[in-house]
């Protein structure tokens, strides 16, 4: 798993973030399921119910998940995990900084 992006958002924003797994999923395979979770970077506490807004969407090899809320000055690790029809599991992460401007 790797942090592949470090976006910044404001606490009131609801933004859809996408993760593309196309560079690892073979043409004969596809995404069977996707799970998106969130945790506080400093404490490691689970913040999925606070930040993950509604269901994710899978389009081909791309998973999109709306993220909302967050505490000003905090950083969160959002993990995108997919399981393929061949049973392979891949993860990538975003480090989202929340900053009121």
N, C-alpha and C positions, 0 to 999 in steps of 0.2 A: 504494500500500500504506500502511496506517495501523496504528498500535498502538491496538487497540480495548479492551484490558484490561491490568491490571497485578496479577494475582493473586500470592499468596504461598503456598508449600508447604514442608513439611519434607522433608529428604533421603530419609527412608524411605517417604514417601507415594507411592502410585501413584494419580493422579487423572485422570479422563477430562475433557478440556476440549473444548468445542464452539464452532464458528464458524458463524454463519448468514449465508449469502450471498443470502437471499431478497429483500433490498431492491434487488439489482442484476440478478438473473437474471429475465429476462422469462418470462411464463407459457408461451410457446411453446418455451422452452429448458429444459435440465436439465443437471445435473452429469454429465459423462462420466467424469472421473477427478479424483482428489484426491491431493495430495502434501503431507506435513507434514515440515518440517525444523527443526533447532534449531542455534543458534550462540551462543557466549559473547558477551555484550554488550561486555565490555571488550576482548577480543582479536580478536573476529570469527571465532575458530576454530570449525570445524564440530563440533557436539556431537550430531548426529542419532543416531548409534549409542549414545551414552551416555544420552540422555533419552527418545527416542521408543520406546515400548513396544508392539510388535506392530502389526498393520494398523489403518488408520483405517476408520471406518464412515460411509457416506453415506446419509442418510435425507432424501429430498426435497432441500431446499437447505441442509441442515445437515451439516457434517463434524465427527465426533467422533474424538478421538485420545487414548489414554492416554499420560500423561507420568510418568516415574518418575526417581528418583535426583536427582543434582545435588549440588554442593558448597556447604556452608553459607557464606553470605555472598555467593554469586555471583548474577548476573542473567543470564538467557538470553532470547534472542529466538526465539520459536517462530512459524514462518511457515506459514500454511495457504494453499495455492495450489490453485485449481480450474480445470479446463478444461471448458467446456460443449460440448454436442453441436453447437452452432453455431460452435465454434472460438474463443470468447472466453475470456480468461484473467483471473482475479481473484485478488488476494492481500490478506490481512489478517494482522495479527500480534498476538501476546500477548507482553508482557514479564513473564517469570516470575522472581520473586525466591525464592531458596531460603534459608530461615532455620530453624535448629534452635531450638525454644522449650522 
